Amino acid sequence: MRKFVPILALAAMFATSMIAPTAADAKGCLRGAAAGAVAGHYAHHHAVLGAVGGCVAAHEYYKHKAAKAAAAAQPAH
């Protein structure tokens, strides 16, 4: 079972990366995955699960930040 969980996590990361592959998403994902892996390691040795969760959370954060910046950049009519 312990060998199955990392394989499942990698498959989930691969599937989500195929949905919307852009360069800005990778930056958020890598930062979030690094922070999530460290946090997951200290939370009962779940580094892979933390990395997946951190990647998803950072991706959503940077997507929201980019949308807010694009909305602020548009001139008001």
mmCIF file of the N, C-alpha and C atoms, coordinates in Angstrom:
data_MODEL
# 
_entry.id   MODEL 
# 
loop_
_atom_site.group_PDB 
_atom_site.id 
_atom_site.type_symbol 
_atom_site.label_atom_id 
_atom_site.label_alt_id 
_atom_site.label_comp_id 
_atom_site.label_asym_id 
_atom_site.label_entity_id 
_atom_site.label_seq_id 
_atom_site.pdbx_PDB_ins_code 
_atom_site.Cartn_x 
_atom_site.Cartn_y 
_atom_site.Cartn_z 
_atom_site.occupancy 
_atom_site.B_iso_or_equiv 
_atom_site.pdbx_formal_charge 
_atom_site.auth_seq_id 
_atom_site.auth_comp_id 
_atom_site.auth_asym_id 
_atom_site.auth_atom_id 
_atom_site.pdbx_PDB_model_num 
ATOM 1   N N  . MET A 1 1  ? 0.820   -1.195 0.000   1.00 0.00 ? 1  MET A N  1 
ATOM 2   C CA . MET A 1 1  ? 0.000   0.000  0.000   1.00 0.00 ? 1  MET A CA 1 
ATOM 3   C C  . MET A 1 1  ? 0.863   1.258  0.000   1.00 0.00 ? 1  MET A C  1 
ATOM 4   N N  . ARG A 1 2  ? 1.980   1.221  0.714   1.00 0.00 ? 2  ARG A N  1 
ATOM 5   C CA . ARG A 1 2  ? 2.840   2.399  0.789   1.00 0.00 ? 2  ARG A CA 1 
ATOM 6   C C  . ARG A 1 2  ? 3.439   2.742  -0.571  1.00 0.00 ? 2  ARG A C  1 
ATOM 7   N N  . LYS A 1 3  ? 3.659   1.758  -1.416  1.00 0.00 ? 3  LYS A N  1 
ATOM 8   C CA . LYS A 1 3  ? 4.206   2.027  -2.741  1.00 0.00 ? 3  LYS A CA 1 
ATOM 9   C C  . LYS A 1 3  ? 3.131   2.507  -3.706  1.00 0.00 ? 3  LYS A C  1 
ATOM 10  N N  . PHE A 1 4  ? 1.891   2.193  -3.429  1.00 0.00 ? 4  PHE A N  1 
ATOM 11  C CA . PHE A 1 4  ? 0.796   2.567  -4.313  1.00 0.00 ? 4  PHE A CA 1 
ATOM 12  C C  . PHE A 1 4  ? 0.442   4.050  -4.182  1.00 0.00 ? 4  PHE A C  1 
ATOM 13  N N  . VAL A 1 5  ? 0.537   4.605  -2.975  1.00 0.00 ? 5  VAL A N  1 
ATOM 14  C CA . VAL A 1 5  ? 0.143   5.994  -2.731  1.00 0.00 ? 5  VAL A CA 1 
ATOM 15  C C  . VAL A 1 5  ? 0.997   6.983  -3.532  1.00 0.00 ? 5  VAL A C  1 
ATOM 16  N N  . PRO A 1 6  ? 2.345   6.879  -3.542  1.00 0.00 ? 6  PRO A N  1 
ATOM 17  C CA . PRO A 1 6  ? 3.122   7.823  -4.367  1.00 0.00 ? 6  PRO A CA 1 
ATOM 18  C C  . PRO A 1 6  ? 2.829   7.688  -5.860  1.00 0.00 ? 6  PRO A C  1 
ATOM 19  N N  . ILE A 1 7  ? 2.577   6.492  -6.322  1.00 0.00 ? 7  ILE A N  1 
ATOM 20  C CA . ILE A 1 7  ? 2.260   6.296  -7.731  1.00 0.00 ? 7  ILE A CA 1 
ATOM 21  C C  . ILE A 1 7  ? 0.921   6.950  -8.055  1.00 0.00 ? 7  ILE A C  1 
ATOM 22  N N  . LEU A 1 8  ? -0.042  6.808  -7.157  1.00 0.00 ? 8  LEU A N  1 
ATOM 23  C CA . LEU A 1 8  ? -1.343  7.439  -7.349  1.00 0.00 ? 8  LEU A CA 1 
ATOM 24  C C  . LEU A 1 8  ? -1.213  8.964  -7.320  1.00 0.00 ? 8  LEU A C  1 
ATOM 25  N N  . ALA A 1 9  ? -0.378  9.481  -6.430  1.00 0.00 ? 9  ALA A N  1 
ATOM 26  C CA . ALA A 1 9  ? -0.173  10.931 -6.352  1.00 0.00 ? 9  ALA A CA 1 
ATOM 27  C C  . ALA A 1 9  ? 0.500   11.458 -7.620  1.00 0.00 ? 9  ALA A C  1 
ATOM 28  N N  . LEU A 1 10 ? 1.470   10.741 -8.126  1.00 0.00 ? 10 LEU A N  1 
ATOM 29  C CA . LEU A 1 10 ? 2.126   11.154 -9.369  1.00 0.00 ? 10 LEU A CA 1 
ATOM 30  C C  . LEU A 1 10 ? 1.150   11.107 -10.546 1.00 0.00 ? 10 LEU A C  1 
ATOM 31  N N  . ALA A 1 11 ? 0.299   10.115 -10.570 1.00 0.00 ? 11 ALA A N  1 
ATOM 32  C CA . ALA A 1 11 ? -0.688  10.034 -11.639 1.00 0.00 ? 11 ALA A CA 1 
ATOM 33  C C  . ALA A 1 11 ? -1.665  11.206 -11.557 1.00 0.00 ? 11 ALA A C  1 
ATOM 34  N N  . ALA A 1 12 ? -2.048  11.582 -10.342 1.00 0.00 ? 12 ALA A N  1 
ATOM 35  C CA . ALA A 1 12 ? -2.955  12.722 -10.185 1.00 0.00 ? 12 ALA A CA 1 
ATOM 36  C C  . ALA A 1 12 ? -2.275  14.020 -10.608 1.00 0.00 ? 12 ALA A C  1 
ATOM 37  N N  . MET A 1 13 ? -1.013  14.191 -10.256 1.00 0.00 ? 13 MET A N  1 
ATOM 38  C CA . MET A 1 13 ? -0.285  15.400 -10.663 1.00 0.00 ? 13 MET A CA 1 
ATOM 39  C C  . MET A 1 13 ? -0.149  15.447 -12.179 1.00 0.00 ? 13 MET A C  1 
ATOM 40  N N  . PHE A 1 14 ? 0.129   14.320 -12.801 1.00 0.00 ? 14 PHE A N  1 
ATOM 41  C CA . PHE A 1 14 ? 0.254   14.282 -14.253 1.00 0.00 ? 14 PHE A CA 1 
ATOM 42  C C  . PHE A 1 14 ? -1.070  14.616 -14.921 1.00 0.00 ? 14 PHE A C  1 
ATOM 43  N N  . ALA A 1 15 ? -2.157  14.075 -14.386 1.00 0.00 ? 15 ALA A N  1 
ATOM 44  C CA . ALA A 1 15 ? -3.481  14.331 -14.980 1.00 0.00 ? 15 ALA A CA 1 
ATOM 45  C C  . ALA A 1 15 ? -3.855  15.801 -14.852 1.00 0.00 ? 15 ALA A C  1 
ATOM 46  N N  . THR A 1 16 ? -3.562  16.425 -13.716 1.00 0.00 ? 16 THR A N  1 
ATOM 47  C CA . THR A 1 16 ? -3.899  17.834 -13.556 1.00 0.00 ? 16 THR A CA 1 
ATOM 48  C C  . THR A 1 16 ? -2.990  18.724 -14.381 1.00 0.00 ? 16 THR A C  1 
ATOM 49  N N  . SER A 1 17 ? -1.777  18.301 -14.634 1.00 0.00 ? 17 SER A N  1 
ATOM 50  C CA . SER A 1 17 ? -0.882  19.124 -15.448 1.00 0.00 ? 17 SER A CA 1 
ATOM 51  C C  . SER A 1 17 ? -1.300  19.108 -16.917 1.00 0.00 ? 17 SER A C  1 
ATOM 52  N N  . MET A 1 18 ? -2.021  18.099 -17.335 1.00 0.00 ? 18 MET A N  1 
ATOM 53  C CA . MET A 1 18 ? -2.469  18.017 -18.721 1.00 0.00 ? 18 MET A CA 1 
ATOM 54  C C  . MET A 1 18 ? -3.714  18.868 -18.964 1.00 0.00 ? 18 MET A C  1 
ATOM 55  N N  . ILE A 1 19 ? -4.380  19.311 -17.913 1.00 0.00 ? 19 ILE A N  1 
ATOM 56  C CA . ILE A 1 19 ? -5.611  20.096 -18.074 1.00 0.00 ? 19 ILE A CA 1 
ATOM 57  C C  . ILE A 1 19 ? -5.292  21.481 -18.614 1.00 0.00 ? 19 ILE A C  1 
ATOM 58  N N  . ALA A 1 20 ? -4.367  22.194 -17.982 1.00 0.00 ? 20 ALA A N  1 
ATOM 59  C CA . ALA A 1 20 ? -4.039  23.559 -18.390 1.00 0.00 ? 20 ALA A CA 1 
ATOM 60  C C  . ALA A 1 20 ? -2.538  23.797 -18.238 1.00 0.00 ? 20 ALA A C  1 
ATOM 61  N N  . PRO A 1 21 ? -1.742  23.324 -19.181 1.00 0.00 ? 21 PRO A N  1 
ATOM 62  C CA . PRO A 1 21 ? -0.291  23.487 -19.047 1.00 0.00 ? 21 PRO A CA 1 
ATOM 63  C C  . PRO A 1 21 ? 0.176   24.883 -19.469 1.00 0.00 ? 21 PRO A C  1 
ATOM 64  N N  . THR A 1 22 ? 0.526   25.720 -18.519 1.00 0.00 ? 22 THR A N  1 
ATOM 65  C CA . THR A 1 22 ? 1.088   27.036 -18.791 1.00 0.00 ? 22 THR A CA 1 
ATOM 66  C C  . THR A 1 22 ? 2.281   27.266 -17.886 1.00 0.00 ? 22 THR A C  1 
ATOM 67  N N  . ALA A 1 23 ? 3.137   28.197 -18.250 1.00 0.00 ? 23 ALA A N  1 
ATOM 68  C CA . ALA A 1 23 ? 4.351   28.448 -17.484 1.00 0.00 ? 23 ALA A CA 1 
ATOM 69  C C  . ALA A 1 23 ? 4.055   29.058 -16.120 1.00 0.00 ? 23 ALA A C  1 
ATOM 70  N N  . ALA A 1 24 ? 3.065   29.930 -16.019 1.00 0.00 ? 24 ALA A N  1 
ATOM 71  C CA . ALA A 1 24 ? 2.749   30.570 -14.748 1.00 0.00 ? 24 ALA A CA 1 
ATOM 72  C C  . ALA A 1 24 ? 2.234   29.561 -13.739 1.00 0.00 ? 24 ALA A C  1 
ATOM 73  N N  . ASP A 1 25 ? 1.518   28.549 -14.207 1.00 0.00 ? 25 ASP A N  1 
ATOM 74  C CA . ASP A 1 25 ? 1.003   27.539 -13.301 1.00 0.00 ? 25 ASP A CA 1 
ATOM 75  C C  . ASP A 1 25 ? 2.129   26.710 -12.690 1.00 0.00 ? 25 ASP A C  1 
ATOM 76  N N  . ALA A 1 26 ? 3.170   26.460 -13.448 1.00 0.00 ? 26 ALA A N  1 
ATOM 77  C CA . ALA A 1 26 ? 4.271   25.658 -12.941 1.00 0.00 ? 26 ALA A CA 1 
ATOM 78  C C  . ALA A 1 26 ? 4.995   26.365 -11.804 1.00 0.00 ? 26 ALA A C  1 
ATOM 79  N N  . LYS A 1 27 ? 5.134   27.680 -11.901 1.00 0.00 ? 27 LYS A N  1 
ATOM 80  C CA . LYS A 1 27 ? 5.818   28.398 -10.830 1.00 0.00 ? 27 LYS A CA 1 
ATOM 81  C C  . LYS A 1 27 ? 5.066   28.247 -9.523  1.00 0.00 ? 27 LYS A C  1 
ATOM 82  N N  . GLY A 1 28 ? 3.788   28.442 -9.542  1.00 0.00 ? 28 GLY A N  1 
ATOM 83  C CA . GLY A 1 28 ? 2.991   28.293 -8.335  1.00 0.00 ? 28 GLY A CA 1 
ATOM 84  C C  . GLY A 1 28 ? 2.986   26.867 -7.833  1.00 0.00 ? 28 GLY A C  1 
ATOM 85  N N  . CYS A 1 29 ? 2.937   25.924 -8.745  1.00 0.00 ? 29 CYS A N  1 
ATOM 86  C CA . CYS A 1 29 ? 2.901   24.521 -8.361  1.00 0.00 ? 29 CYS A CA 1 
ATOM 87  C C  . CYS A 1 29 ? 4.217   24.103 -7.707  1.00 0.00 ? 29 CYS A C  1 
ATOM 88  N N  . LEU A 1 30 ? 5.320   24.528 -8.261  1.00 0.00 ? 30 LEU A N  1 
ATOM 89  C CA . LEU A 1 30 ? 6.604   24.136 -7.677  1.00 0.00 ? 30 LEU A CA 1 
ATOM 90  C C  . LEU A 1 30 ? 6.806   24.736 -6.295  1.00 0.00 ? 30 LEU A C  1 
ATOM 91  N N  . ARG A 1 31 ? 6.452   26.001 -6.136  1.00 0.00 ? 31 ARG A N  1 
ATOM 92  C CA . ARG A 1 31 ? 6.579   26.628 -4.821  1.00 0.00 ? 31 ARG A CA 1 
ATOM 93  C C  . ARG A 1 31 ? 5.668   25.958 -3.812  1.00 0.00 ? 31 ARG A C  1 
ATOM 94  N N  . GLY A 1 32 ? 4.441   25.727 -4.203  1.00 0.00 ? 32 GLY A N  1 
ATOM 95  C CA . GLY A 1 32 ? 3.482   25.088 -3.305  1.00 0.00 ? 32 GLY A CA 1 
ATOM 96  C C  . GLY A 1 32 ? 3.856   23.657 -2.979  1.00 0.00 ? 32 GLY A C  1 
ATOM 97  N N  . ALA A 1 33 ? 4.363   22.942 -3.963  1.00 0.00 ? 33 ALA A N  1 
ATOM 98  C CA . ALA A 1 33 ? 4.761   21.555 -3.734  1.00 0.00 ? 33 ALA A CA 1 
ATOM 99  C C  . ALA A 1 33 ? 5.936   21.478 -2.772  1.00 0.00 ? 33 ALA A C  1 
ATOM 100 N N  . ALA A 1 34 ? 6.868   22.399 -2.885  1.00 0.00 ? 34 ALA A N  1 
ATOM 101 C CA . ALA A 1 34 ? 8.003   22.400 -1.963  1.00 0.00 ? 34 ALA A CA 1 
ATOM 102 C C  . ALA A 1 34 ? 7.544   22.689 -0.540  1.00 0.00 ? 34 ALA A C  1 
ATOM 103 N N  . ALA A 1 35 ? 6.696   23.686 -0.382  1.00 0.00 ? 35 ALA A N  1 
ATOM 104 C CA . ALA A 1 35 ? 6.196   24.018 0.954   1.00 0.00 ? 35 ALA A CA 1 
ATOM 105 C C  . ALA A 1 35 ? 5.313   22.895 1.494   1.00 0.00 ? 35 ALA A C  1 
ATOM 106 N N  . GLY A 1 36 ? 4.480   22.324 0.649   1.00 0.00 ? 36 GLY A N  1 
ATOM 107 C CA . GLY A 1 36 ? 3.610   21.236 1.077   1.00 0.00 ? 36 GLY A CA 1 
ATOM 108 C C  . GLY A 1 36 ? 4.369   19.978 1.444   1.00 0.00 ? 36 GLY A C  1 
ATOM 109 N N  . ALA A 1 37 ? 5.450   19.709 0.728   1.00 0.00 ? 37 ALA A N  1 
ATOM 110 C CA . ALA A 1 37 ? 6.257   18.526 1.052   1.00 0.00 ? 37 ALA A CA 1 
ATOM 111 C C  . ALA A 1 37 ? 6.912   18.667 2.411   1.00 0.00 ? 37 ALA A C  1 
ATOM 112 N N  . VAL A 1 38 ? 7.417   19.856 2.707   1.00 0.00 ? 38 VAL A N  1 
ATOM 113 C CA . VAL A 1 38 ? 8.037   20.079 4.021   1.00 0.00 ? 38 VAL A CA 1 
ATOM 114 C C  . VAL A 1 38 ? 6.984   19.962 5.122   1.00 0.00 ? 38 VAL A C  1 
ATOM 115 N N  . ALA A 1 39 ? 5.836   20.605 4.911   1.00 0.00 ? 39 ALA A N  1 
ATOM 116 C CA . ALA A 1 39 ? 4.768   20.534 5.910   1.00 0.00 ? 39 ALA A CA 1 
ATOM 117 C C  . ALA A 1 39 ? 4.260   19.106 6.062   1.00 0.00 ? 39 ALA A C  1 
ATOM 118 N N  . GLY A 1 40 ? 4.103   18.395 4.963   1.00 0.00 ? 40 GLY A N  1 
ATOM 119 C CA . GLY A 1 40 ? 3.642   17.011 5.023   1.00 0.00 ? 40 GLY A CA 1 
ATOM 120 C C  . GLY A 1 40 ? 4.636   16.087 5.692   1.00 0.00 ? 40 GLY A C  1 
ATOM 121 N N  . HIS A 1 41 ? 5.917   16.369 5.526   1.00 0.00 ? 41 HIS A N  1 
ATOM 122 C CA . HIS A 1 41 ? 6.945   15.556 6.169   1.00 0.00 ? 41 HIS A CA 1 
ATOM 123 C C  . HIS A 1 41 ? 6.841   15.669 7.684   1.00 0.00 ? 41 HIS A C  1 
ATOM 124 N N  . TYR A 1 42 ? 6.615   16.863 8.159   1.00 0.00 ? 42 TYR A N  1 
ATOM 125 C CA . TYR A 1 42 ? 6.499   17.056 9.602   1.00 0.00 ? 42 TYR A CA 1 
ATOM 126 C C  . TYR A 1 42 ? 5.137   16.625 10.137  1.00 0.00 ? 42 TYR A C  1 
ATOM 127 N N  . ALA A 1 43 ? 4.159   16.456 9.279   1.00 0.00 ? 43 ALA A N  1 
ATOM 128 C CA . ALA A 1 43 ? 2.838   15.983 9.693   1.00 0.00 ? 43 ALA A CA 1 
ATOM 129 C C  . ALA A 1 43 ? 2.746   14.484 9.431   1.00 0.00 ? 43 ALA A C  1 
ATOM 130 N N  . HIS A 1 44 ? 3.431   13.717 10.205  1.00 0.00 ? 44 HIS A N  1 
ATOM 131 C CA . HIS A 1 44 ? 3.383   12.250 10.166  1.00 0.00 ? 44 HIS A CA 1 
ATOM 132 C C  . HIS A 1 44 ? 3.866   11.655 8.850   1.00 0.00 ? 44 HIS A C  1 
ATOM 133 N N  . HIS A 1 45 ? 4.901   12.223 8.279   1.00 0.00 ? 45 HIS A N  1 
ATOM 134 C CA . HIS A 1 45 ? 5.592   11.670 7.101   1.00 0.00 ? 45 HIS A CA 1 
ATOM 135 C C  . HIS A 1 45 ? 4.682   11.496 5.883   1.00 0.00 ? 45 HIS A C  1 
ATOM 136 N N  . HIS A 1 46 ? 3.935   12.534 5.553   1.00 0.00 ? 46 HIS A N  1 
ATOM 137 C CA . HIS A 1 46 ? 3.092   12.523 4.355   1.00 0.00 ? 46 HIS A CA 1 
ATOM 138 C C  . HIS A 1 46 ? 3.611   13.572 3.370   1.00 0.00 ? 46 HIS A C  1 
ATOM 139 N N  . ALA A 1 47 ? 4.867   13.476 2.991   1.00 0.00 ? 47 ALA A N  1 
ATOM 140 C CA . ALA A 1 47 ? 5.477   14.481 2.130   1.00 0.00 ? 47 ALA A CA 1 
ATOM 141 C C  . ALA A 1 47 ? 4.856   14.496 0.738   1.00 0.00 ? 47 ALA A C  1 
ATOM 142 N N  . VAL A 1 48 ? 4.566   13.353 0.179   1.00 0.00 ? 48 VAL A N  1 
ATOM 143 C CA . VAL A 1 48 ? 4.007   13.298 -1.175  1.00 0.00 ? 48 VAL A CA 1 
ATOM 144 C C  . VAL A 1 48 ? 2.592   13.882 -1.185  1.00 0.00 ? 48 VAL A C  1 
ATOM 145 N N  . LEU A 1 49 ? 1.811   13.518 -0.197  1.00 0.00 ? 49 LEU A N  1 
ATOM 146 C CA . LEU A 1 49 ? 0.462   14.056 -0.109  1.00 0.00 ? 49 LEU A CA 1 
ATOM 147 C C  . LEU A 1 49 ? 0.495   15.568 0.110   1.00 0.00 ? 49 LEU A C  1 
ATOM 148 N N  . GLY A 1 50 ? 1.431   16.032 0.939   1.00 0.00 ? 50 GLY A N  1 
ATOM 149 C CA . GLY A 1 50 ? 1.587   17.464 1.157   1.00 0.00 ? 50 GLY A CA 1 
ATOM 150 C C  . GLY A 1 50 ? 2.023   18.189 -0.101  1.00 0.00 ? 50 GLY A C  1 
ATOM 151 N N  . ALA A 1 51 ? 2.886   17.567 -0.880  1.00 0.00 ? 51 ALA A N  1 
ATOM 152 C CA . ALA A 1 51 ? 3.348   18.176 -2.123  1.00 0.00 ? 51 ALA A CA 1 
ATOM 153 C C  . ALA A 1 51 ? 2.209   18.318 -3.125  1.00 0.00 ? 51 ALA A C  1 
ATOM 154 N N  . VAL A 1 52 ? 1.359   17.324 -3.218  1.00 0.00 ? 52 VAL A N  1 
ATOM 155 C CA . VAL A 1 52 ? 0.219   17.393 -4.130  1.00 0.00 ? 52 VAL A CA 1 
ATOM 156 C C  . VAL A 1 52 ? -0.746  18.485 -3.681  1.00 0.00 ? 52 VAL A C  1 
ATOM 157 N N  . GLY A 1 53 ? -1.038  18.502 -2.393  1.00 0.00 ? 53 GLY A N  1 
ATOM 158 C CA . GLY A 1 53 ? -1.936  19.517 -1.865  1.00 0.00 ? 53 GLY A CA 1 
ATOM 159 C C  . GLY A 1 53 ? -1.376  20.921 -2.011  1.00 0.00 ? 53 GLY A C  1 
ATOM 160 N N  . GLY A 1 54 ? -0.073  21.076 -1.758  1.00 0.00 ? 54 GLY A N  1 
ATOM 161 C CA . GLY A 1 54 ? 0.569   22.379 -1.904  1.00 0.00 ? 54 GLY A CA 1 
ATOM 162 C C  . GLY A 1 54 ? 0.573   22.855 -3.343  1.00 0.00 ? 54 GLY A C  1 
ATOM 163 N N  . CYS A 1 55 ? 0.763   21.939 -4.262  1.00 0.00 ? 55 CYS A N  1 
ATOM 164 C CA . CYS A 1 55 ? 0.747   22.283 -5.685  1.00 0.00 ? 55 CYS A CA 1 
ATOM 165 C C  . CYS A 1 55 ? -0.629  22.798 -6.091  1.00 0.00 ? 55 CYS A C  1 
ATOM 166 N N  . VAL A 1 56 ? -1.669  22.102 -5.679  1.00 0.00 ? 56 VAL A N  1 
ATOM 167 C CA . VAL A 1 56 ? -3.031  22.506 -6.023  1.00 0.00 ? 56 VAL A CA 1 
ATOM 168 C C  . VAL A 1 56 ? -3.370  23.855 -5.395  1.00 0.00 ? 56 VAL A C  1 
ATOM 169 N N  . ALA A 1 57 ? -3.019  24.013 -4.115  1.00 0.00 ? 57 ALA A N  1 
ATOM 170 C CA . ALA A 1 57 ? -3.342  25.259 -3.413  1.00 0.00 ? 57 ALA A CA 1 
ATOM 171 C C  . ALA A 1 57 ? -2.609  26.450 -4.027  1.00 0.00 ? 57 ALA A C  1 
ATOM 172 N N  . ALA A 1 58 ? -1.332  26.298 -4.313  1.00 0.00 ? 58 ALA A N  1 
ATOM 173 C CA . ALA A 1 58 ? -0.564  27.401 -4.896  1.00 0.00 ? 58 ALA A CA 1 
ATOM 174 C C  . ALA A 1 58 ? -1.033  27.706 -6.309  1.00 0.00 ? 58 ALA A C  1 
ATOM 175 N N  . HIS A 1 59 ? -1.405  26.678 -7.050  1.00 0.00 ? 59 HIS A N  1 
ATOM 176 C CA . HIS A 1 59 ? -1.921  26.893 -8.406  1.00 0.00 ? 59 HIS A CA 1 
ATOM 177 C C  . HIS A 1 59 ? -3.168  27.761 -8.354  1.00 0.00 ? 59 HIS A C  1 
ATOM 178 N N  . GLU A 1 60 ? -4.088  27.431 -7.471  1.00 0.00 ? 60 GLU A N  1 
ATOM 179 C CA . GLU A 1 60 ? -5.317  28.211 -7.344  1.00 0.00 ? 60 GLU A CA 1 
ATOM 180 C C  . GLU A 1 60 ? -5.025  29.628 -6.865  1.00 0.00 ? 60 GLU A C  1 
ATOM 181 N N  . TYR A 1 61 ? -4.076  29.785 -5.944  1.00 0.00 ? 61 TYR A N  1 
ATOM 182 C CA . TYR A 1 61 ? -3.718  31.111 -5.439  1.00 0.00 ? 61 TYR A CA 1 
ATOM 183 C C  . TYR A 1 61 ? -3.171  31.997 -6.555  1.00 0.00 ? 61 TYR A C  1 
ATOM 184 N N  . TYR A 1 62 ? -2.244  31.483 -7.348  1.00 0.00 ? 62 TYR A N  1 
ATOM 185 C CA . TYR A 1 62 ? -1.648  32.274 -8.421  1.00 0.00 ? 62 TYR A CA 1 
ATOM 186 C C  . TYR A 1 62 ? -2.636  32.529 -9.555  1.00 0.00 ? 62 TYR A C  1 
ATOM 187 N N  . LYS A 1 63 ? -3.558  31.593 -9.792  1.00 0.00 ? 63 LYS A N  1 
ATOM 188 C CA . LYS A 1 63 ? -4.588  31.814 -10.807 1.00 0.00 ? 63 LYS A CA 1 
ATOM 189 C C  . LYS A 1 63 ? -5.517  32.944 -10.371 1.00 0.00 ? 63 LYS A C  1 
ATOM 190 N N  . HIS A 1 64 ? -5.894  32.951 -9.106  1.00 0.00 ? 64 HIS A N  1 
ATOM 191 C CA . HIS A 1 64 ? -6.747  34.016 -8.579  1.00 0.00 ? 64 HIS A CA 1 
ATOM 192 C C  . HIS A 1 64 ? -6.015  35.361 -8.601  1.00 0.00 ? 64 HIS A C  1 
ATOM 193 N N  . LYS A 1 65 ? -4.741  35.350 -8.257  1.00 0.00 ? 65 LYS A N  1 
ATOM 194 C CA . LYS A 1 65 ? -3.932  36.576 -8.252  1.00 0.00 ? 65 LYS A CA 1 
ATOM 195 C C  . LYS A 1 65 ? -3.799  37.146 -9.665  1.00 0.00 ? 65 LYS A C  1 
ATOM 196 N N  . ALA A 1 66 ? -3.600  36.290 -10.659 1.00 0.00 ? 66 ALA A N  1 
ATOM 197 C CA . ALA A 1 66 ? -3.469  36.743 -12.039 1.00 0.00 ? 66 ALA A CA 1 
ATOM 198 C C  . ALA A 1 66 ? -4.794  37.303 -12.568 1.00 0.00 ? 66 ALA A C  1 
ATOM 199 N N  . ALA A 1 67 ? -5.900  36.675 -12.193 1.00 0.00 ? 67 ALA A N  1 
ATOM 200 C CA . ALA A 1 67 ? -7.205  37.170 -12.626 1.00 0.00 ? 67 ALA A CA 1 
ATOM 201 C C  . ALA A 1 67 ? -7.499  38.533 -12.009 1.00 0.00 ? 67 ALA A C  1 
ATOM 202 N N  . LYS A 1 68 ? -7.119  38.712 -10.749 1.00 0.00 ? 68 LYS A N  1 
ATOM 203 C CA . LYS A 1 68 ? -7.341  39.995 -10.078 1.00 0.00 ? 68 LYS A CA 1 
ATOM 204 C C  . LYS A 1 68 ? -6.473  41.086 -10.709 1.00 0.00 ? 68 LYS A C  1 
ATOM 205 N N  . ALA A 1 69 ? -5.237  40.756 -11.073 1.00 0.00 ? 69 ALA A N  1 
ATOM 206 C CA . ALA A 1 69 ? -4.355  41.726 -11.709 1.00 0.00 ? 69 ALA A CA 1 
ATOM 207 C C  . ALA A 1 69 ? -4.855  42.094 -13.108 1.00 0.00 ? 69 ALA A C  1 
ATOM 208 N N  . ALA A 1 70 ? -5.379  41.115 -13.824 1.00 0.00 ? 70 ALA A N  1 
ATOM 209 C CA . ALA A 1 70 ? -5.912  41.392 -15.168 1.00 0.00 ? 70 ALA A CA 1 
ATOM 210 C C  . ALA A 1 70 ? -7.155  42.268 -15.077 1.00 0.00 ? 70 ALA A C  1 
ATOM 211 N N  . ALA A 1 71 ? -7.983  42.060 -14.069 1.00 0.00 ? 71 ALA A N  1 
ATOM 212 C CA . ALA A 1 71 ? -9.181  42.878 -13.913 1.00 0.00 ? 71 ALA A CA 1 
ATOM 213 C C  . ALA A 1 71 ? -8.817  44.311 -13.531 1.00 0.00 ? 71 ALA A C  1 
ATOM 214 N N  . ALA A 1 72 ? -7.778  44.475 -12.739 1.00 0.00 ? 72 ALA A N  1 
ATOM 215 C CA . ALA A 1 72 ? -7.348  45.827 -12.337 1.00 0.00 ? 72 ALA A CA 1 
ATOM 216 C C  . ALA A 1 72 ? -6.682  46.570 -13.488 1.00 0.00 ? 72 ALA A C  1 
ATOM 217 N N  . ALA A 1 73 ? -6.096  45.835 -14.429 1.00 0.00 ? 73 ALA A N  1 
ATOM 218 C CA . ALA A 1 73 ? -5.398  46.456 -15.546 1.00 0.00 ? 73 ALA A CA 1 
ATOM 219 C C  . ALA A 1 73 ? -6.348  46.955 -16.636 1.00 0.00 ? 73 ALA A C  1 
ATOM 220 N N  . GLN A 1 74 ? -7.573  46.457 -16.661 1.00 0.00 ? 74 GLN A N  1 
ATOM 221 C CA . GLN A 1 74 ? -8.526  46.878 -17.674 1.00 0.00 ? 74 GLN A CA 1 
ATOM 222 C C  . GLN A 1 74 ? -9.061  48.268 -17.330 1.00 0.00 ? 74 GLN A C  1 
ATOM 223 N N  . PRO A 1 75 ? -9.123  49.137 -18.329 1.00 0.00 ? 75 PRO A N  1 
ATOM 224 C CA . PRO A 1 75 ? -9.649  50.481 -18.054 1.00 0.00 ? 75 PRO A CA 1 
ATOM 225 C C  . PRO A 1 75 ? -11.150 50.456 -17.787 1.00 0.00 ? 75 PRO A C  1 
ATOM 226 N N  . ALA A 1 76 ? -11.582 51.319 -16.887 1.00 0.00 ? 76 ALA A N  1 
ATOM 227 C CA . ALA A 1 76 ? -13.003 51.400 -16.569 1.00 0.00 ? 76 ALA A CA 1 
ATOM 228 C C  . ALA A 1 76 ? -13.704 52.295 -17.591 1.00 0.00 ? 76 ALA A C  1 
ATOM 229 N N  . HIS A 1 77 ? -14.845 51.883 -18.064 1.00 0.00 ? 77 HIS A N  1 
ATOM 230 C CA . HIS A 1 77 ? -15.612 52.672 -19.053 1.00 0.00 ? 77 HIS A CA 1 
ATOM 231 C C  . HIS A 1 77 ? -16.765 53.350 -18.403 1.00 0.00 ? 77 HIS A C  1 
# 
